[in-house]
């Protein structure tokens, strides 16, 4: 208990930390509740390295998507207009045994263009994907 000096006109100079602690605890609870929703799901991609195809499905059985420097798309060697890409990739994936897609892109290509190809392949039914440098 605090003892008063008797003079009630003196200003209160003590800092009350109770509201600060209350606000901090509320913020911690809010962050704990929101944190699970902040995690974004991404696209899992296999990294290409030497010998990655050894003992696995051969390259001829997988679907190969190539993105040229000027933005032209080809699926299994046949050039495809961007509007027909979802249909053509779905056709190619039906013929593939393990639904494996290899995307070959150049260093000059934009990341957004490559991600759109990966996303289109995933939506068409690709189960595994890999990126390769052209």
N, C-alpha and C positions, 0 to 999 in steps of 0.2 A: 504494500500500500504506500502510496505517495503521501508525504507529509507536506502540507502547505506552509509557506513561511508567514502567512498571515496577510500579506499584501495582495489583494485580488486584482490590482490594476497592472501587474507585471505581465508582459506578453509571454505566450507559451513558446518556448524555444526547443522543446523536444520534438523529434521527428517521429511521426506515427507510421510504422512500417506495415501495419496490418492490411491496409488497402493495397499496398504494393505486393504483398505476399498473396493476397486473394486474386489479384489480376494475373500474377504469374502462374498460379495453379490453374486458373481457368484457361489460360493460353496453352499450358501443357496438355490439359485434357482435350482441347480442340485439336491440337497437333496430333495427338495420339489417335483421335477419331478419324482424322482426315488422311493420315499417312498411308494407310493401305490403298486408298483410292488414287494417290499420286503416282503410284508405280504404273508406268506405261508398258504395254506389251509391244515387243518389236518383232522383227523378222529374224529367225535364226538362219544363219548362212554358214555353210562349211567353208573353211579357208582352203584355198588351193595350195598345195605344196607338192614337191616332187614325189611321185609314186602314190598319189592319193587314189588312183584308179586300180592299183594292183590288187587282185583278188576280189574286186567288186564288179559291178555291172560295167561292161565295156562302154566306151564313149559312144559307139554306134547305137546302143540301145537307149541312151539318154537323149533328152530334148536339148538341143543347143540353140541358144538365142544369141545373136551377135548384134551389137549396137556400134555402128560405124561412127567415125569422127563427125560426119555431117548429119547424124541423127537418123540414118536409115536403119530399119530393123529387118533382120532376116531370121527365120525359124527353120532350123535344119538345112541351111543353105539356100532357101528360097526367100527372096525379098518379099516383105509383107507391108502393106500400108498400115499406118498406125491405127486406123479405124477398124481394120480387120484382125488386129493382133489378138484380142481375147478369143475370138472364134478359132483362129488358126492354132493358137497354143493349146486350146482345149482339144482340138482334133489330134494334135501331136501327142498329148499326154494320154489319150485313150490308147494309142498304139504302144506306149512305153510300159514296160513291165513294172518298174518300181517307182514311177512318177518322179524321176530325178531330172532336174533342170540345171544346165550349166549356162550362165550368163557371161559372155565375153564382151568386155567394154574397153575402150581406150582411155588413157589418162586424161585426155582433153574433154571427155564426156562429162556432163554435169551429174552430180550425185543424185539429184532429183529424178533425172531421166532413168538412171539405173534402178532406183528404188521403185519407180512406177512399173518397170518391167518385172521386177521381183514380186511386187504386189499383184500385178496382173496374173503372173504364173501361179501364185499362191491361191488366188481366187478361182483360177481355172482347175485347180486340183493337185498342184504339185506338192509332194510330201517332203522332198529334199531339194536343197538348192546350193549351188556353189558359184562363186565369182572367180573369173579368170581374167588376167590382163591380156589384152590383145597384142 
